[in-house]
Amino acid sequence: SAPLPLDPAVRVGELENGLRFFIRPNRRPEGRAELRLVVNSGSILEDEDQLGLAHFVEHMAFNGTEHFEKQELVNYLESIGMQFGPSINAYTSFDETVYMLTIPTDDGEVVSKAFQILEDWAHGLSFDPVEVDKERGVVLEEWRLGRGAGARVMDRQLPVILKDSRYAERLPIGSPEVLQTFPVETLVRFYRDWYRPDLMAVVAVGDFDAEVVEKLIRRHFSGLVGPDDPRDRPEFGVPGHAETLYSIETDPEATSTSVAVLYKRPAERDAGLAGYRGLLTERLYSGMFNARLFEIGQGEDPPFAFAGAGSGRFARDTEIYQLFAGVPEGG
């Protein structure tokens, strides 16, 4: 039952406005640092008229901020050798949005400007209506490219897997109807409601002086102020059920046949040393089990094309352990 100890090399702190920070000096690779702005906000928090806007806000972070107009931010980062994708990126999930930078640390001005970018993402997005309208097409194309057979099957499976849960109704890509028609004010409302210091953390790991980085964090983020009347940040669970649920789905464009059994269980949070031991035990078990399945698959006339097992998580409070197999056509 002992708590899992924190690495003493990690410097943890909290500003008066509630923003937390985590700093870890790490000398390898030399002259590099990983920076993250973590926002405890994702598509699960969207109102009915905001489906897809958590993800849309993330896109707008690269289309103009208080200190970087339109494409200036990406142009600047690329001018110092960074690339969009490997060293400049972001993602939106159900429960959080994370902005990521990989920066050189041999130039203090570059490091300082990187923290200015994180600050702009935290509270200084422009939401220029012209840029918003341009980005609609980008996000809608992203939605369209994801609409294959797998997505259509998943659309029908998720309400079963996540039965009676809000997660089944809040996929991060959102609704094309909302993406095509939402007013800019609706997008800004999501940003103002959920991008606030008490729901944020800054993480910095790299080849730097921790004292210098902490000063930069305090300089750029101490002035952030949340709304006067903040909305509650609710947690949404996945209800349990006594009966076994099932879903049998087909699609004319599906290219393979598969079967899976999913076991839902509560996710263990802050479970200390016992929880960590359980995690290691499960990894060992899954590794050995998957090795055996692989051996069977390499044998003569195997009963499946591929098979495996492992744990994943759709929602914060629910883990899913899955046994799955792909079978030959008609098998």
C-alpha positions in Angstrom: 0.0 0.0 0.0 3.1 2.3 0.0 2.9 5.2 -2.4 5.0 5.1 -5.5 7.9 7.5 -4.8 8.5 10.4 -7.1 11.9 10.6 -8.9 13.9 13.1 -6.8 15.3 14.6 -9.9 11.8 15.9 -10.9 11.0 19.4 -9.7 7.2 19.7 -9.1 5.4 23.0 -8.2 2.1 24.8 -8.4 1.5 28.5 -9.1 -1.0 30.5 -7.1 -3.5 30.3 -10.1 -3.5 26.5 -9.9 -1.2 25.7 -12.8 1.2 22.8 -12.0 4.7 22.3 -13.5 7.1 19.3 -13.7 10.7 19.9 -14.6 13.3 17.1 -15.2 16.9 17.9 -16.3 18.1 15.2 -18.6 21.5 15.6 -20.4 20.9 13.1 -23.2 20.4 13.9 -26.0 22.6 17.0 -25.6 21.2 20.4 -26.4 17.5 19.3 -26.6 14.4 19.6 -24.5 10.8 18.3 -24.7 8.1 20.8 -23.7 4.5 20.1 -23.1 1.4 22.2 -22.3 -1.1 19.7 -20.9 -4.7 20.8 -20.7 -7.2 18.7 -18.7 -9.8 19.3 -21.3 -11.0 17.2 -24.3 -14.0 16.3 -26.4 -15.8 14.8 -23.4 -16.4 18.4 -22.1 -18.1 19.7 -25.3 -21.6 21.1 -25.2 -24.1 19.7 -27.8 -23.3 22.7 -30.1 -19.5 22.1 -29.8 -19.0 18.6 -31.1 -15.5 18.6 -32.6 -14.5 22.0 -31.2 -12.0 20.7 -28.6 -10.0 19.4 -31.6 -10.7 22.5 -33.6 -9.2 24.7 -30.9 -6.0 22.6 -31.1 -5.9 23.3 -34.9 -6.3 27.1 -34.3 -3.3 27.1 -32.0 -1.2 27.0 -35.2 -3.2 29.7 -37.0 -2.5 32.9 -35.0 -1.8 33.9 -31.4 -1.2 37.0 -29.5 2.5 37.2 -30.4 2.5 35.2 -33.7 0.1 36.2 -36.6 -1.3 33.5 -38.8 1.5 31.3 -40.0 4.3 33.2 -38.2 4.5 30.6 -35.3 5.1 27.6 -37.6 7.4 29.7 -39.9 9.5 30.7 -36.9 9.8 27.2 -35.5 10.8 25.8 -38.9 13.3 28.6 -39.3 15.3 27.2 -36.3 15.3 23.7 -37.7 12.1 22.2 -36.2 9.6 20.3 -38.3 5.9 20.1 -38.0 5.1 16.6 -36.9 8.3 15.3 -35.3 9.1 18.4 -33.2 5.9 20.6 -33.4 2.7 18.8 -32.7 -0.5 18.4 -30.6 -3.3 16.0 -30.0 -6.8 16.0 -28.6 -8.4 13.0 -26.9 -11.6 12.5 -24.9 -10.1 13.8 -21.7 -7.1 16.0 -22.5 -5.3 18.2 -25.1 -1.5 18.2 -25.2 0.7 20.6 -27.1 4.3 19.4 -27.8 7.6 21.1 -28.7 11.0 19.6 -29.2 13.5 22.5 -29.0 17.2 23.2 -29.1 18.5 24.5 -25.8 21.9 25.9 -26.9 20.3 29.3 -27.5 18.6 31.0 -24.5 16.5 33.2 -26.8 15.0 30.2 -28.5 14.2 28.6 -25.2 12.5 31.7 -23.9 10.5 32.1 -27.1 9.4 28.5 -26.8 7.8 29.3 -23.4 6.2 32.3 -25.0 4.6 30.0 -27.5 3.3 27.7 -24.7 1.8 30.8 -23.0 0.1 31.9 -26.1 -1.4 28.5 -26.6 -2.6 28.7 -23.0 -4.5 32.0 -23.2 -3.6 33.9 -26.4 -5.2 32.2 -29.4 -6.5 34.8 -32.0 -9.5 33.0 -33.5 -9.5 35.2 -36.6 -12.8 34.4 -38.3 -11.0 34.2 -41.7 -8.6 31.6 -40.4 -11.4 29.7 -38.6 -13.3 29.4 -41.9 -10.1 28.2 -43.7 -9.5 25.6 -41.0 -13.1 24.2 -41.4 -12.1 22.6 -44.7 -8.9 21.1 -43.1 -10.7 19.5 -40.2 -13.6 18.3 -42.4 -11.1 16.6 -44.8 -9.5 15.0 -41.7 -13.0 13.7 -40.8 -13.7 12.5 -44.3 -10.4 10.6 -44.6 -11.3 8.7 -41.4 -14.6 7.6 -42.7 -13.6 4.1 -44.0 -15.1 0.7 -43.2 -13.3 0.6 -39.9 -14.8 3.9 -38.7 -18.3 2.9 -39.8 -18.0 -0.4 -37.9 -16.6 1.4 -34.8 -19.5 3.9 -34.9 -21.8 0.9 -34.3 -19.6 -0.8 -31.8 -18.8 2.1 -29.5 -22.4 2.5 -28.2 -22.1 -1.1 -27.1 -18.6 -1.0 -25.7 -19.3 2.3 -23.9 -22.9 1.6 -23.2 -24.7 4.5 -21.4 -21.6 6.6 -21.4 -21.0 10.1 -22.7 -17.8 8.8 -24.3 -19.8 7.1 -27.0 -21.2 10.5 -28.0 -18.0 12.6 -27.9 -15.5 11.3 -30.5 -12.8 14.0 -30.8 -13.3 14.4 -34.5 -16.8 15.6 -33.9 -19.8 16.2 -36.1 -19.5 17.4 -39.7 -22.8 19.4 -39.3 -21.3 21.3 -36.3 -17.9 21.8 -38.0 -19.5 23.3 -41.1 -21.8 25.7 -39.3 -20.6 26.7 -35.8 -20.2 30.4 -35.0 -16.7 31.6 -33.9 -18.2 32.6 -30.6 -19.1 28.9 -29.9 -15.4 28.0 -30.4 -14.2 30.8 -28.2 -16.6 29.7 -25.5 -15.0 26.3 -25.3 -11.6 27.9 -25.1 -12.6 30.4 -22.4 -14.4 27.7 -20.3 -11.7 25.0 -20.3 -8.4 26.6 -21.1 -7.6 27.9 -17.6 -4.7 27.6 -15.3 -6.3 25.3 -12.8 -6.7 22.7 -15.6 -3.2 23.1 -17.0 0.3 21.7 -16.4 3.6 22.6 -18.0 6.2 19.7 -18.4 9.8 20.3 -19.4 12.4 17.6 -19.7 15.8 18.1 -21.3 19.3 19.5 -21.3 18.8 22.7 -19.3 19.2 24.3 -15.9 16.1 23.6 -13.9 16.3 26.9 -12.1 16.2 28.8 -15.4 13.3 26.8 -16.7 11.3 27.3 -13.5 11.8 31.1 -13.7 10.6 31.0 -17.3 7.4 29.1 -16.3 6.7 31.5 -13.5 7.3 34.5 -15.7 5.0 33.2 -18.5 2.2 31.5 -16.5 1.8 33.3 -13.2 -0.3 36.0 -14.9 -2.9 33.6 -16.3 -6.3 34.2 -14.7 -9.3 31.9 -14.9 -12.9 32.9 -15.4 -14.7 34.6 -12.5 -17.3 31.8 -12.4 -15.5 28.7 -13.6 -17.5 25.7 -14.8 -17.1 22.4 -12.8 -14.8 20.0 -14.6 -16.8 16.8 -14.3 -15.5 13.3 -14.6 -17.5 10.9 -16.8 -17.4 7.2 -16.2 -18.4 4.1 -18.1 -21.2 2.3 -16.2 -20.8 -1.4 -15.5 -23.5 -4.0 -16.4 -24.3 -7.5 -15.3 -25.2 -8.9 -18.7 -22.8 -9.7 -21.5 -23.2 -7.2 -24.4 -22.3 -8.1 -28.0 -22.0 -6.4 -31.4 -21.9 -8.2 -34.7 -21.1 -5.8 -37.5 -20.4 -6.0 -41.2 -19.4 -3.5 -43.9 -19.2 -4.1 -47.7 -15.7 -2.4 -47.8 -14.3 -4.3 -44.8 -11.1 -6.1 -45.8 -10.8 -8.6 -42.9 -12.8 -10.6 -40.4 -12.0 -10.4 -36.7 -13.4 -11.4 -33.3 -12.7 -9.9 -29.9 -13.7 -10.3 -26.3 -13.5 -7.2 -24.1 -13.3 -7.1 -20.3 -14.1 -3.8 -18.7 -12.8 -3.0 -15.3 -12.1 0.1 -13.1 -8.8 1.8 -13.9 -6.4 1.9 -10.9 -5.3 5.5 -10.2 -2.5 6.3 -7.8 -2.4 2.7 -6.7 1.2 3.0 -5.3 3.7 0.2 -5.3 1.0 -2.5 -5.3 -0.6 -1.0 -8.5 2.8 -0.8 -10.2 3.6 -4.4 -9.3 0.2 -5.4 -10.8 1.0 -3.5 -13.9 4.3 -5.3 -14.3 2.6 -8.7 -13.6 0.0 -8.0 -16.3 2.7 -7.0 -18.8 4.6 -10.2 -18.2 1.5 -12.2 -18.6 0.5 -10.5 -21.8 4.0 -10.8 -23.2 4.1 -14.6 -22.6 0.6 -15.1 -23.8 1.2 -13.2 -27.0 4.4 -15.1 -27.6 2.5 -18.4 -27.4 -0.2 -17.1 -29.8 2.5 -16.0 -32.2 4.0 -19.5 -32.1 0.6 -21.0 -32.8 0.2 -18.6 -35.7 3.5 -19.8 -37.2 2.5 -23.4 -37.1 0.8 -25.5 -39.8 -2.8 -24.6 -40.5 -3.2 -22.2 -37.6 -6.8 -21.4 -36.4 -6.3 -17.7 -36.9 -4.4 -15.2 -39.1 -3.3 -13.3 -36.1 -4.2 -13.1 -32.4 -3.2 -11.1 -29.3 -4.2 -9.7 -25.9 -3.6 -6.5 -24.1 -4.9 -3.7 -22.0 -6.1 -0.3 -23.2 -8.2 2.6 -22.0 -11.1 4.5 -23.7 -11.9 6.5 -20.6 -10.0 7.6 -17.6 -11.8 5.5 -15.1 -12.2 2.3 -17.2 -9.6 -0.1 -18.6 -10.4 -2.7 -21.2 -8.5 -5.9 -21.4 -9.0 -7.4 -24.9 -8.5 -10.8 -26.5 -8.7 -10.6 -30.3 -8.0 -12.6 -33.4 -8.2 -12.2 -37.1 -9.6 -15.1 -39.0 -9.3 -16.3 -42.6 -12.1 -15.3 -45.0 -15.0 -17.6 -44.1 -13.1 -19.1 -41.2 
